Amino acid sequence: MRALHLTGRCVGCGECERVCPVGIPLSIVNAKMAELVDEWFHFRSGLSSEERAPFTVWSPDDPETEIL
């Protein structure tokens, strides 16, 4: 769930991995998610303070009806 929450938001600081109580290498998971977000949405977190990250914007005319 955390990986989905960070998708398009992670800037790669490594803090989540440092504080993970069970030692999960979260930077690997976050890097893969960032790669997919870049590939699918052409978005890289931290490059623009103006551009909204994927999965943070929704509108009633969104073609994806499954989330309604």
N, C-alpha and C positions, 0 to 999 in steps of 0.2 A: 504494500500500500504506500509506503514511504517513497518508493521509486516513482510511482505514478504522481504523487504529490509534487515531487521535485522536477518532473519532466518539463523541460523548457525554462526552468528557474535556476538550476544548479550552476554555479559559477566555478566549481572545481576547487574550492578552498580546502577540502579534506577534513573539515571539522566533524562531519557526521561519522566518518570512519574512525577518527581519533577517539570520539566519545562512545562508540558502539560498545555496549556492555558484553557482547558475546564475540567480538572480534571479526564481524563480517566485513569483507573487503568492499565496502559500499562504493568506493571510488570506481571500481570496475563496473558495477551495476549502473552507476550514474553516467559513466562515460559511454556505455552502450546506449542508454536511453537518449543521451545528448546526440549521439551519432544518428539514431533513428529520427529524432525530431528535426535535425538538420536535413536529412534525406527527404523526409515526407513533407515538411512544412517550410523548409529553407529558413529556419530560425536558429540563431545561436544566442544563448542566454548571456546577458551582461554587455552586449554590444550597443544597445540602444535603450535609453530611458523612456522613449516615446512609444516604441512598438510593444504591443501586448503579446504575452507568451501564449502559445497554443494551449488549449484546454482551460483558459481563464476567461474566455469571451463566449457568450451565447446570445442568440437573438431568436425571436419567434419564427422568422423565416428561414432558419437553418434547415438545410435539406436532410439532415440526419434525424429521422423521425423516431428512432429507437430510444432516444433519451427523454422523450416527452412523457 
